[in-house]
Amino acid sequence: MSSSQSFQAPLSCNALLQNTTDVEWIINWSNGTTSTYKYDAFYNDTVGLNKTIVGIGKIVAGRYTGALAITTYVLFNLGLNDCATTTGVASMSGPSNLIIIP
């Protein structure tokens, strides 16, 4: 089973500096089913302008309901200095990994 996503979340500059609870991600699987994943996100600074986010939670609806899940995201070249500008941080990107534990 595979999933290819463009993940979007409404985050503020402050949220990039502190842990976040009750994040919801609707996962669209390649067979047409979905999973609703709710998790808490923990932020860690890594080398340079990169940030690692670890999400720990559960699949609460759809395929794999009741399973534990762990995600990791790596955000590259994060311009936190952009938080002080009028436009702010417009976008971030990087690889992610999702592990579902039945």
N, C-alpha and C positions, 0 to 999 in steps of 0.2 A: 504494500500500500504506500502510496506517495502523496505528497502534498506540496504544492508550490504556491507561495504566498507573497503578497506585498503587504506587509504588516504595518498598520498605522495606529498610533495611539496619541491621544491629546495630552501632551506633556508640557509642562512649563519649565523654565530654566531652573527654578527651585526644585522641581521634581527630579531633575537630573543629578541633584546633589544629595538626595535623601531617599530612603527606602519608600516604596509605594505599595499600598494594599489594595486588594479587590480589583486587579486588572482582569479584564475579560477579553478573550481571543476566540473568535469563531473560526474554526479550522475547516476548510473545504477540501475534502479528500478527493482523489482521482476517480473514485467510483460513484461520485455524486452525493455521498453522505456527508454529514457535518459532525463536528464535536464542539462543545462549548467548554473552554478551558478557563477556569478562574484561578488566579495565583497571586502571590505576594512577590514583589520584585526587590532584590537586594543589589545595590550598586557598588562596584569596586573600581577604583582607579587602577589603570595598568600603565604600561610604558608610554611616555609622551602624552599625546592628546587622545589616547584611546581609553575607552571605558567598557568594562565587562558587566553585564547584568545577568543575574541568576534568578530565575523564577521557579517557585516551588508551589504546587497546588494540586488540584484535582480536575478531572473531566466531570462536569456536572450535568451534561445533557448530550444526547446523541450517541454516536459510535464511541465505544469504550467508557460509557458512563460508570462512574465509581472508581475508575483507575487513578492512581497517583501519576503525576507528570512533573518533569523537570525540564526547564528550558535554559539555554544559555544564548546570549546575544553578545556580539562584540561590535561596538560602534567605533569606527575609525575616524581619525582626524577631527575629533569633536571640538568645535570652536566655541568653547564656553565664554570666551571674551566677547563673542557676538551677542551674548545676553545683555550687554551694556549698550547695544546700538538700538536704533529705532526699529530695525527690521527683525532683530532677534535671531535665533537659530532657525533657519528655514527648513532644513532637513538633515537627517542623519542616515547612515546606512552601514551594513556589515552583515556577516554571516550569522546564522542562528542554527541551533540544534534543539530538537524536541525528543525527549525520551518518555515513553508511556510505559508504566509498570502496572500490568494487569493485576 
